Amino acid sequence: MQPRIIAIDLDGTLLNSSGQVSPRNRAAIELAQNSGAEIVISTGRRHSFAMHVLRDLGLKPDSALISSNGAVIRTIDAQLIQRTHLPLSTAHWLCALLNDYRNGLVLTFDLTGPDGNDSRGALIVQNLEEIHSSIGRWMRANQQYILQANPIEEALQPGSDLPIQMMVCGPIERMLRAEERLIQHPLVIPVGEQKPALTANGHEHLQAEAELHRTTYPETDLTLLDILPAGCSKASALRNLAELRGLTCAEIMAVGDNWNDLAMLRMAGQPALMSNAPEDLRALATSSGWTILPGNDEDGVATAIETAFAGSPVWI
């Protein structure tokens, strides 16, 4: 079955190691769109940050862009389709729970304007220097949107904008400890769980308020741990979008490379994982019977699309 929606992650998937979309991947996207499929970019980036690399890609203006790991869906031309907020009360107890890790903590707000750009204050951090030491490239790219608040709770006042997510980042081992602390809380759903289950303490996730999504980069010893409203993920956003389009999950191809893509890959009828994914995720994909694609520097996205539309012109 040819897919009607092709959901593609950005970093480590559509983008190569230089942060660019290769000519072959561009040609494959054009092929898919000309064949009637909707290209849906599904990324952990904010809408504005994703558009830095999407503006000249030739995506249709009404195609969907799932951003912030599923917290927001907008069209390429910035029309809002769906947005989920993290309640202030939830954000406050999460800040307290992560007190030992707040030097790597970021609050994200959806301040996207009609032109698709953010305004200053879309990102709030408590310690600029500590964050910069972990994700300096990201900090430089987003410098104009970042404000500092010390303590970070100053950005979480009644009547203020509601955050759409929190992120804590740092070395892999340190983030494993942060993750372990988070999943001990009965209102936090661990990475990869599709529905409320039991915590490490045996508690049920009754009325869970937050859900974890992990992105790991072993080559740079970095983990990004995203904290979203419970039930919010790339998968839930993609499922909602499919319903709006009158499509089923079987008509979706999903392509990703990291743990924050796991739920999306599980729900798609045609899941495909990049070979540059973490080793333990590749093992899970193999045992699940998913397609393993060439890496992001070998045009794995193009391989998936060309295979799906066999018989159509392919890259020569």
TORVEX-365533 format. One line per field, with one value per residue (C-alpha): residue number from 1; residue in one letter; x, y, z. Coordinates in Angstrom, 3 decimals. Layout:
N
k	c(NUM;...)
r	c(a;...)
c1	c(X;...)
c2	c(Y;...)
c3	c(Z;...)
END
This chain:
316
k	c(1;2;3;4;5;6;7;8;9;10;11;12;13;14;15;16;17;18;19;20;21;22;23;24;25;26;27;28;29;30;31;32;33;34;35;36;37;38;39;40;41;42;43;44;45;46;47;48;49;50;51;52;53;54;55;56;57;58;59;60;61;62;63;64;65;66;67;68;69;70;71;72;73;74;75;76;77;78;79;80;81;82;83;84;85;86;87;88;89;90;91;92;93;94;95;96;97;98;99;100;101;102;103;104;105;106;107;108;109;110;111;112;113;114;115;116;117;118;119;120;121;122;123;124;125;126;127;128;129;130;131;132;133;134;135;136;137;138;139;140;141;142;143;144;145;146;147;148;149;150;151;152;153;154;155;156;157;158;159;160;161;162;163;164;165;166;167;168;169;170;171;172;173;174;175;176;177;178;179;180;181;182;183;184;185;186;187;188;189;190;191;192;193;194;195;196;197;198;199;200;201;202;203;204;205;206;207;208;209;210;211;212;213;214;215;216;217;218;219;220;221;222;223;224;225;226;227;228;229;230;231;232;233;234;235;236;237;238;239;240;241;242;243;244;245;246;247;248;249;250;251;252;253;254;255;256;257;258;259;260;261;262;263;264;265;266;267;268;269;270;271;272;273;274;275;276;277;278;279;280;281;282;283;284;285;286;287;288;289;290;291;292;293;294;295;296;297;298;299;300;301;302;303;304;305;306;307;308;309;310;311;312;313;314;315;316)
r	c(m;q;p;r;i;i;a;i;d;l;d;g;t;l;l;n;s;s;g;q;v;s;p;r;n;r;a;a;i;e;l;a;q;n;s;g;a;e;i;v;i;s;t;g;r;r;h;s;f;a;m;h;v;l;r;d;l;g;l;k;p;d;s;a;l;i;s;s;n;g;a;v;i;r;t;i;d;a;q;l;i;q;r;t;h;l;p;l;s;t;a;h;w;l;c;a;l;l;n;d;y;r;n;g;l;v;l;t;f;d;l;t;g;p;d;g;n;d;s;r;g;a;l;i;v;q;n;l;e;e;i;h;s;s;i;g;r;w;m;r;a;n;q;q;y;i;l;q;a;n;p;i;e;e;a;l;q;p;g;s;d;l;p;i;q;m;m;v;c;g;p;i;e;r;m;l;r;a;e;e;r;l;i;q;h;p;l;v;i;p;v;g;e;q;k;p;a;l;t;a;n;g;h;e;h;l;q;a;e;a;e;l;h;r;t;t;y;p;e;t;d;l;t;l;l;d;i;l;p;a;g;c;s;k;a;s;a;l;r;n;l;a;e;l;r;g;l;t;c;a;e;i;m;a;v;g;d;n;w;n;d;l;a;m;l;r;m;a;g;q;p;a;l;m;s;n;a;p;e;d;l;r;a;l;a;t;s;s;g;w;t;i;l;p;g;n;d;e;d;g;v;a;t;a;i;e;t;a;f;a;g;s;p;v;w;i)
c1	c(0.000;1.370;1.326;-1.027;0.981;4.766;5.813;9.506;11.682;14.199;17.490;19.293;16.667;15.829;18.822;22.329;25.227;25.712;22.103;21.107;18.513;20.383;19.410;18.239;15.998;14.581;13.788;12.130;9.897;8.857;8.120;5.924;3.976;3.444;2.174;-0.494;1.133;1.276;4.743;4.378;7.526;7.421;10.146;11.220;12.072;9.707;7.784;9.962;13.216;12.061;11.173;14.811;15.530;12.098;11.330;12.947;12.079;9.005;6.525;2.902;1.691;-1.207;0.959;1.187;4.246;4.211;6.568;7.781;7.440;3.697;2.667;1.825;0.540;0.604;0.580;3.761;2.253;1.791;-1.972;-2.639;-4.296;-3.705;-1.806;-1.470;-0.227;1.461;-0.564;1.264;0.716;2.339;5.276;5.859;6.089;8.276;10.701;10.842;11.349;14.216;15.805;19.207;19.031;17.669;21.023;20.022;16.321;14.477;10.844;9.284;6.343;4.473;4.842;4.719;3.293;1.391;4.702;5.886;8.515;8.796;9.144;11.655;10.674;9.718;12.554;13.281;16.384;17.733;21.454;22.663;26.259;25.398;22.914;25.411;28.052;25.680;23.936;25.941;25.033;21.329;21.777;23.508;20.786;18.050;19.767;17.197;14.325;15.914;15.245;16.747;14.708;16.295;14.598;12.964;9.586;9.453;8.268;5.418;3.239;-0.592;-1.942;1.261;1.573;1.378;4.400;3.993;6.912;9.946;13.337;16.284;19.577;23.077;25.486;23.849;24.567;23.381;20.161;19.565;19.563;17.185;14.904;14.960;13.916;11.073;9.619;9.465;6.674;3.207;2.046;4.864;4.610;8.039;9.663;8.038;4.892;1.796;-0.700;-0.675;0.973;2.921;5.791;8.996;7.336;4.344;1.970;-0.560;-0.345;-3.676;-4.508;-0.933;0.109;3.413;5.039;8.735;10.431;14.159;16.594;20.118;23.276;25.970;28.633;28.449;27.441;24.191;20.621;17.627;14.809;11.554;8.633;5.268;1.643;0.444;-0.857;1.082;3.553;4.433;2.170;-0.875;-0.464;-0.074;-3.103;-5.211;-3.992;-4.858;-8.391;-8.726;-7.586;-9.963;-7.073;-6.072;-2.741;-2.186;-1.891;0.966;4.676;6.836;10.596;12.706;16.028;15.670;13.698;11.383;10.177;9.304;5.578;5.188;6.932;4.799;1.512;2.401;1.441;4.808;7.558;11.150;14.190;17.417;20.557;22.219;19.739;21.037;22.042;19.370;16.653;17.914;17.670;14.065;13.257;14.752;12.790;9.634;10.137;10.504;12.400;15.984;17.077;20.490;21.697;20.961;24.209;23.203;19.762;17.730;14.564;14.871;15.324;12.064;10.089;11.500;10.689;7.140;6.493;8.165;7.600;7.822;10.938;13.722;17.053;19.678)
c2	c(0.000;3.385;5.729;8.712;10.424;10.213;11.443;12.307;13.327;16.112;15.862;12.605;11.603;14.058;16.267;14.971;15.490;18.991;19.908;19.972;18.191;16.367;16.728;13.108;13.583;16.753;14.867;12.074;14.547;16.057;12.553;11.741;14.995;14.596;11.073;12.407;11.798;14.471;15.040;15.674;16.796;15.487;16.936;17.814;21.302;24.212;25.283;28.356;26.431;23.683;26.245;27.387;24.335;23.818;27.161;26.315;22.604;22.980;21.561;22.423;25.349;23.330;20.318;19.700;20.287;18.458;20.298;20.140;16.346;16.550;19.470;21.624;20.990;23.827;23.954;24.936;28.404;28.617;27.995;26.429;22.989;21.733;22.763;21.196;23.091;21.975;23.320;25.798;23.582;20.648;22.770;23.979;20.538;19.341;22.215;21.199;17.537;18.529;20.924;19.209;19.454;22.968;24.122;22.107;22.989;24.803;25.950;26.177;28.414;28.516;32.150;31.509;34.425;34.484;34.617;31.387;33.104;33.063;36.073;36.505;34.491;31.346;29.728;30.335;29.067;29.568;29.206;30.364;29.210;25.679;25.193;26.594;24.081;21.192;22.417;25.386;24.994;24.999;27.991;30.002;29.160;30.195;33.094;35.685;33.709;32.971;34.791;34.025;33.664;32.915;31.023;29.609;29.599;33.370;32.499;30.416;33.069;33.038;34.772;34.221;32.116;28.379;26.285;23.555;21.510;21.365;19.980;18.934;18.194;17.022;14.054;10.679;9.228;12.380;12.382;8.722;9.757;12.625;10.254;7.773;10.519;11.581;8.117;7.524;10.107;8.542;11.328;10.855;8.379;6.904;6.955;4.615;3.751;3.950;4.194;4.649;1.702;1.053;3.192;1.736;1.979;-0.039;2.943;3.334;6.432;7.746;10.957;11.277;14.870;14.518;12.201;11.691;11.613;10.955;11.856;10.495;11.337;8.837;10.394;13.670;12.194;14.165;13.351;15.660;14.643;16.305;16.523;16.976;17.010;13.449;11.793;14.179;12.709;12.605;9.550;11.215;14.277;12.108;10.010;13.146;14.496;11.232;11.424;14.973;13.743;10.745;8.282;5.229;4.397;1.749;4.566;6.234;5.746;7.033;7.540;8.359;7.821;8.218;7.323;10.314;8.720;5.402;5.966;7.367;4.351;1.967;3.487;3.795;1.060;1.427;2.165;2.700;3.418;5.048;2.936;5.798;5.266;4.233;0.580;-0.480;1.180;-0.601;-3.895;-3.117;-2.194;-5.422;-7.537;-5.619;-6.281;-2.629;-1.516;-0.453;2.283;3.621;6.421;10.118;10.679;7.948;9.355;6.850;8.954;8.880;5.108;4.732;7.002;5.564;2.054;3.055;4.518;1.795;2.331;6.113;7.971;7.596;9.288;8.377)
c3	c(0.000;-0.956;2.057;2.096;4.862;5.196;8.646;8.749;11.665;11.011;12.931;12.266;9.690;6.906;7.737;7.159;9.562;8.165;8.958;5.276;3.120;0.357;-3.331;-3.412;-0.354;-1.929;-5.116;-3.122;-1.269;-4.583;-5.897;-2.879;-3.110;-6.853;-6.155;-3.787;-0.404;2.300;3.718;7.456;9.232;12.819;15.004;18.501;17.248;17.726;14.613;14.082;14.526;12.153;9.498;9.421;7.263;5.668;4.031;0.686;0.632;-1.562;0.947;0.258;2.419;3.857;4.745;8.478;10.658;13.996;16.339;19.953;19.890;19.250;21.463;18.436;14.915;12.401;8.652;6.864;6.452;10.263;10.569;13.982;13.916;17.467;20.595;24.043;27.112;30.310;33.272;35.522;38.561;36.752;35.609;39.179;40.775;37.893;38.544;42.207;41.296;38.980;41.460;41.129;37.324;36.798;35.374;32.289;32.315;29.505;29.361;25.891;24.982;21.683;20.649;16.906;14.951;11.645;9.764;11.412;13.555;17.339;19.578;22.393;25.454;23.541;25.497;29.185;30.965;34.462;33.776;30.359;30.812;31.906;29.070;26.578;27.665;26.856;23.691;22.497;18.831;19.663;21.973;19.265;16.726;19.181;20.929;19.838;21.424;24.836;28.103;31.492;34.687;38.057;39.494;36.399;38.200;37.625;34.099;35.519;37.115;37.107;34.031;32.055;28.908;29.510;28.487;25.911;27.220;29.467;28.536;30.668;28.939;29.778;29.640;29.099;32.555;34.317;32.299;33.112;36.775;36.029;34.140;37.012;39.423;37.145;36.611;40.367;40.435;39.997;37.650;35.115;32.227;31.335;27.903;25.397;27.364;25.215;28.072;31.844;33.537;36.746;37.967;39.355;42.781;41.617;41.632;38.868;36.668;37.870;36.022;34.768;34.108;32.253;29.732;28.943;25.552;25.182;22.405;22.801;20.873;21.981;19.754;21.720;25.110;25.132;26.072;25.666;27.986;26.930;29.347;27.654;28.808;29.432;26.277;24.073;21.574;17.912;17.733;19.291;17.056;13.973;14.906;15.354;12.038;10.279;11.681;10.374;6.967;7.067;7.003;9.032;10.668;7.993;5.452;7.339;6.800;9.663;9.457;12.516;14.198;17.973;21.066;20.755;17.494;19.134;19.707;16.185;14.679;16.702;15.549;11.853;9.428;7.691;10.260;9.138;11.324;10.226;10.651;12.538;15.395;18.840;18.954;21.476;19.382;16.250;18.132;19.090;15.494;14.196;16.673;15.710;12.004;11.040;7.964;8.677;6.274;5.306;7.568;7.316;5.390;2.903;2.013;4.004;3.660;-0.124;-0.036;1.912;-0.414;-3.629;-2.428;-1.455;-4.870;-6.939;-10.629;-10.289;-11.428;-8.849;-8.266;-10.866)
END
